[in-house]
Amino acid sequence: MVLFKRKPVRFVPTPQIDDDSMEVWHIPTTGEVFLDYEDYLRRLDFYKQVRTLAAPLRPCSPLPQICSNGSTNPHAQPRFMCQITGRSGLTFFQALKNEHDGAQEVDQAFPEALKGPILRRVHCQTISRIDTLVDMVYDEYKSDYYPGETVTVIRKDGERVTGIVRDKARLGSKLLPDGTMTQPYSRYVTTHTTDGHDDEMAVDNKDIYRDRKVFTKSILRSFIKKTVTRQSWNGAPWVVKPEIAAKYHIDNRVPPHLRRDSKEQERKQNQAQKRASQSMNGTRERNGSTGSMQNFGPARLPELKPAYKSNKILKTHHGQSPHGQDLDDNGMYMGDHQGPFPPMPGDHPYHFPAQMRYQMAPPPAMQSKPQSPSPPPPPPPPKYPIEDLQLEPRDDYVRPALKFLCSDPPEGVIDSGARNDKILMKSIGPLLETWVTLNVYCEVYRLDSFTFDDFIQALEVAKEGTPCQLFTEIHCALLKQIVSSEADGGKLLIDLPALDEDSSDEEEEEESAEPTPEPEPKPAGRATRSSLAKLEAERVKAEAAAAEKTPEPEIKHRAPEALADFDWVDQLKKREFQDGKWELMMVGLLHQLSKKPRYTQACEEILAHLAPTDIEPSRETVRQQYSNLDLNLRVSVLQILCLLTVETKAFRGYMEECAETMTGYRKDKIDWQRKRKQAIEDLKGLHEERKILLPENMPPSPPAEEVESKKTNGDVKMTNSDESAEEPSEEVGESDEDAHQRRFPRRGGNRAAERQRKREEQERKKEAESAAKMPKQSKQFIKLQKDIHKKDGYIKHCEGEIATLDNDLREADCARTRTLGKDRFWNRYYWFERNGMPYAGLPNSSTAEAGYANACIWVQGPDDMEREGYIDMPAEFQDEYKAKFKMTVPQRKKMEEGRTSVFNAHQWGYYSEPSEVDSLLNWLDPRGSNELKLRKEILNYKDKIVTHMEHRNQYLRPTEEEEDKEQAKDKEEPKRMSTRTKAQTTPEPTPIRCLDWTNNMALEEFGHLHSEPPPPPKPKGRKTARKSRN
């Protein structure tokens, strides 16, 4: 926006043109249209020159002189200013072009991640000077960073790397026992590329900074000038421009107290109060209101004017009264003059009589009573929520006991519930991570969803004698994401390091191709047997010393021998997984991946079990070793495969597709919310119309007899020939009636039915008569009621669509696993069905009848940073906490969590019973900031959580009702008599649930499982051949 005298240039409004053939003049840059040529020239002259300078005296020229800038005034100087760059002395068109170029430079130079936060901070600020505003914003944001911003990070080894802020955590200040507050600080998670792969790192403010040229006061000033505007009146707020506010979703409405009319009204009120106070002060000064009459006497006396001196005043010593007492400066009891009271012939109601002034005793001396020090005011009550650990400890309620799935629970656990002796605690986190990845991204892997319990069971029971389709399909589906099929090019889709064998073979070939020349022997004076023996002994000694210095590397496995005649990449292209080939592919992948330092230790440990040194390596031995592999190592294998597939383009493309889908869902949700809001407003209007028409269409009130009959639900006693009229009450009649039915059951039933039929007929007649008596409602009122009913249905439809879109948004949110929240000891709570997947898995999966996916609430311990900062604090902070609450934080954790706790991020516990959810909600304290959010999230999903827990219990163990049904069936079967000897009944084996799982998604899309070869193509012409035979 170009400025003229520091104000925006206002364009001339477009005139109304009635005749299309009229000649007009147009300025293309501004879009202004003029009907008069002189107006056009004056406007153009205004744009090209502004200020007229003093010209030297010269003869008037008959023709106007045209200066270099196109103006007809040679003594004019441009005075327009560019708002963004601040350059002045330009013509309007130069300033407009300069502003356009400056805006593009600011958009490119200013960080995109900072634009939204800074605009929200500047919006509605009332700081008039832009320099002060820029300084304030710069000081606040120079050490603050936002996700998506490119920064420089200092690593622990001192190396500086360029990374991108991925996540930010704002940690608030803590209240110390002495009443002071610690400074809040932020933690950032950054990503940077190292050795070809992305690494994440958590840093503080001191280890992160941005480039100095990116965020400067000059660029910030230009950005604010470009995006924010301010009116010219005093106290006007800065307001974000509408197009910029819409882009960054900022509400650019000005609050009422910052508008101009409110400011003007406030200023007028202040001026009126100031004038009133000044007038009151002036009146007091004129009337001597500061005299001693204010100290005693009436509370509000009229202002008294001072008296003039008189010659008739008795002369006494200055400053003393006739009684010899010192007087104050006001002269109230002066004896040598009359003081402030003039001699008046008559008595004024507010004046003391003249004869009493000299006889008045002096006022008693004011004795100041020693005031006892007032007690300090009580501290204000805390404003909840506050930090959780600042609440007083509670010893009346203990958190419900956690269950642990592993065989090595944390120290101090007495009873951990259901355990699995084959799983270690270190494998619980990777196990959950793998299950979540396979179920959230099941569409990428082409896998049916499966329950967490079936997943664990498949890892346990999958052996050579018990083939498990779930176990095999998971491995084959993951392997397919690493190498594409032959139809798609057969390319390796991930980055794998090259094997050392290839490089060593190449080096040997180079050495053989270019042999190094042998050094020429030194000429010896004379070769004897003794000298030759000495040389040979020295050579042998040197070889032995070299062998001692370079020990042979220890061989941990025989994977290279197992892969001697097997190209795992080529076999994976062909999708040949049968006969132990996919197990051998796993050996090849892990062997090549072990060259990466990140995976070396895990891969070497797995390969030592798959291809041990004491067994001859072959495809069959690898297959046997994999079937007997430890469950924890199987979890490690699947975790490595999932981490590799996350790097593929298919995985990233699916995430981008989900993000775009979520954007569409959000837009649709906004549309439905807008429709619902409009429908509610329309319904409100319809109800108002109904209130207006209701008195005319109100049905008449029923008579008292009908009301009494309705109160008795229509059971009005009627006497007829079948009933005695002397029955005292209905109860007695019913008892007689029952006795009659006992005597004559068939006739009593008919009479009762007849009486009921007569009652119903009489009720129908009464209703018809009352309907005939009622006034007919108007067509308008009937139509209005139909519209109200229809509008109610439409609102419910909108709410249903919004709920559906909310669920779709939840299922499409697959970027990260979202937690339910944290408790007071910074334990994280997860319910893995919360986002990224349907609540009970895919509805068309083979195990959909289970009705749940995971169902448990998992509890993870705090990470190292949170544990060191909030729980295992230094000794001085623990002493301060103990002085305040009479215990340290670890002692409080032990008291409030009971006998089951998790202490670090590698330890996991869980809740699986509905009663435990209620106990957990009772334990959480809503006065704490963390537990308030956690409790809210659990309450939002409580119904689903409890339902899934109940379904899990039914799925894992049959209910008592099913067992009773089975026993009843056994009793109903007829017993057979056999003359032969009775055979020994063998107990039926326990069914394995995971064996019922089938990969329906792969069957529907490919026509076969991942582990099976594709079916051969159908021969053509078979139908025609059959027809010819017939």
C-alpha positions, 0 to 999 in steps of 0.5 A: 500500500503506497503512502502519501504523507504517511497515509494510504493513497485513496483511489477515486471511486468509479463514476456512474456511466449511463451512456456506453458511447461516452468518452472516458479516461482510464489509468490502468495501474490504479483502475480509476476512470475519469469523465473529465480530461482535466480531472484525469490530468490533475490525478496523473499529475498528483501521481507523478509529482507532489511537492512544489518548490520555490521557482526563480523569477522568470518571464512566463512561458506561454506553453507548459513545460514537461519535466522528466517525470511526466509532470507539467509542473517543473518545480515539483518533487515526488513525495510518495513512500513505499510502505514495505521498504520505507523509501520515500521521494518516489512517484506513485508508480515507482513506489508501487513497483518498489512495494511489489518487489519488496513484498516478493523478497519478504515472502521469500526471505521470511521463514514460513513457520514464523509467519502465523505465530508472529501475525497472531502476536501482532494482531490487535496490538495497540503500540503506536510506534512500529519500532517499539512493536518490532523490538518487542516481537523480535525479543520474544521470537529470536530464541523461539523456534517452530515446527518446520523451521530450518535451524542449526543444531549443535550435537553433543560432540560439538558438530553443527548440523543443519536440521528441521524442527519436527516437534516442540515441547513447552515446559512451564516454570516451576514454583520453588518453595521460596516463592520464586518461579523458574524460567520456562524453557522449550525442548525441540525434536529436530531431524537432520540427515547423517550418512544418508538417513534421517536422524532425530535429536532432542535439544534445548534452547542453548543448542539450537539457533537459526541463521542470522540473515533469516530473522532480522529486525529489518526483515521483520519490519518489512513483513509487518508492514506488508501484512498488517495495517493500522488506522490513523487515529490515536490508540488504533490497533494493528489489524492483519489484512483480511487476505493474510488472516484468511490464509493463516486462519486468524480472526481479524475482528477487532474486540469491542474495547479496541474500536474507535467509538469505544475509545472515543467514549472512554476518552470523553468520560475521562475528560468529564471526570477530570473536569469535574475533579478540577472544578471540585478542587477549585471550589475547595481552594476558593472556600478554604475547605482545608480548614480545621472545620474538616477535622470535627463537626458535621461530616459535610459542611458547606464551603466557608469563605475566609474573613477579612482582618478587622481593627477591633481584634484583640491584640495578643501574642501571635500564635496563642489563644486567650487560654495560652495554648498554641494554635494550628496554622488554620487559626481556629482558636486565635484570640487576637482576631476572629479567624476565618469567621467574619463578623456578622450581625445575625447568626448563620446556621453554619457559623458559631455566634461571635460571643461563643468564639472567645469562650470556646475551650480548645479541642482535646489533644488527639492521642494516637493509639498504638495500632497493633500490626495487622496480620498478613492476608492469607495467600490466595487460593490456587487457581486450578489446574496446576502442576500435578506434583505441586498438589498435596500427596494422597494416601487414601487412594492407590492407583490400581495394580498394573499387569505385566506381560513379560517374565521380568517385571520391574523391581518391587512388583509383587503380583503382576497378573497374567505373565508370559514367560517367553517375553522379556520386558525389552521386547514389549515396546518393539512388540507393540510398535510392530503390531501397531505398524502392521494394523495401521498400514495394513492397506500398504502391506495387503494384510488383514487386521488381527488382534494383539493376542493372536499376534503374540500367539502366532509368534509363540506357536509358529513352528515346523510342525505347526504352520501358522498363516499369520506368521508366514504372511507377515514376513512375506508381506514385509519382504515384498515391500523391500524389493519390487516384483519383476513386473515392476522392474525388480528394483531394491526399494531401500538403501542397503550397504554393499557387502565387503566380499564384493569390494575385496574381490575387486581389490584382488582383481586389481592386485592381480592385474597390476602386480607390484614390482619386487624390491631389488635385493641389496648386493651382499658382499658374500652369501654364507650359510650362516647369513642365510639362516639368520635372514630366514629366522628374522623373516619367520619372527617378523611374520609371527609378530605380524600375526600377533598384532592382527588377530583373526576376526571371530566368526559368529555365524555362517551366513555367507556360506548359507548364501553361497548359491542363493541370490536373495534379491533375485528370488525375492523379485520372482516372489518364490517364498516356498520350501524355506526360501523366505527364511533364507531371504531373511538371512540374506537381508540381515547379513547385508544389513549388518554392515550398517552400524545401526543394525549390526548388533541386532542382526549379528545376534539373530544370524548367530541363531539362524546360521550357527557355526556348529551346524552345516548351513543349508536351506533346510537347516535355516528353516529349522532354526527359524522355526525354533527361533526365540520369541524375542528374536522374532520380535526383533526381526519384525521390528527391523523389517517394519523400520525398513519398509517405513523408508519406502516410497509406497509408505510415504505416498500412503501417508501423504494420501491420508493427509490429503484425505484428512484435508477433504474430511475437514472441509466436509465437516466444516460444510456440515457444521455450517449447515447444522448451524443454519438449520438450528437458526431456521428451527429457532425461527420456526419455533417462534412462529409456532409460539405465535400460532399456538394460542389459536390452535390450542386444543381445549382443556379436557373436563374434570371427569376425563382427567379423573378417568385418565388418572386411573388409566381408563379402568373405570368400574362399570356395573352390568348384568354380569357384575354385582352393583354392590361391590365395594371396590375394584380390588374386591371385584377383582378378587371375586372375579378371580374366584369366579374364574377358578370355578368356571375358568372357560366362562370367566375368561370370556367375560373378562375379554368381553369387559375389556372389549367394551371398555376399549369401544367406549374409549374409542367413542370418547376419543372420537367425540373429543376429536369432533369437539376440538377446533380444526387446526389451521393449515398453516399451523399443520404445515409449520409442525411438519416443517419443524419435524423435518428440520429436526430430522435434518439436524440429526442427519447433519450431526450423524454426518459430522460424527461419521467424518470425525471417525473418518478423520480418526482412522485416517490420522496415521502419521503418529500414535497419539497418547491418551495423556500423562499422569502426575509421574509422567507415565504415558497412557496409550489406547492404540485404537485411538487413531489410525485404525477402525476401533475393532480392526477391519470389519471384513477381516477373518477375526472381526467377530472378536470385536476388538483389536488391542482393548488394553490401556498400556502404561509406559514409564517416563523417558530419561529427560522427564525422569531426571527433571521431575522424579529423580531430581538433584538432592537440593530439589528433593530436600525442598520438595521434602520440606514442603510435602514431608516426602520426596518425589520417589517416595510419593511415587511408591506410596501413590502407585502401590506395588506396581510401577514403571520407571523408564520408557522401556517398561510397559504395563497394562490394564485389561479389566473394565473395573480397572478403568473406573479405579484409574479414573478415581485415582486421577486428580483433575486439579493437575494439568496433566491428569486433567487432560488424561482423564478427559481423554479416557472419559471420551473413549471410556465406552469403547474401551470398556466394550472392547475389554469385555469382548476381549475377555469373551474372546480369550476364554469362553463364557459360562453360558457357552459352557452350560449350553455345551453341557446341555447339548451333551445331555440331550444326545441319546445314549447308545448302548454298545456291546463292544468294549468302550474305547479310551476317550482322548481329550480334545486339544486346546484350539489355537485361535491364531490359526483361524486367521486368513489373509482375505485382503491378499486373496481379494486383490491378488487371488492368492496369499503372499506366501503362495505363487500366483495361479497359472493363467487359465488356458484359452478356448476351453469353453469352445472346445467343450461345445464342439465336443457336445 
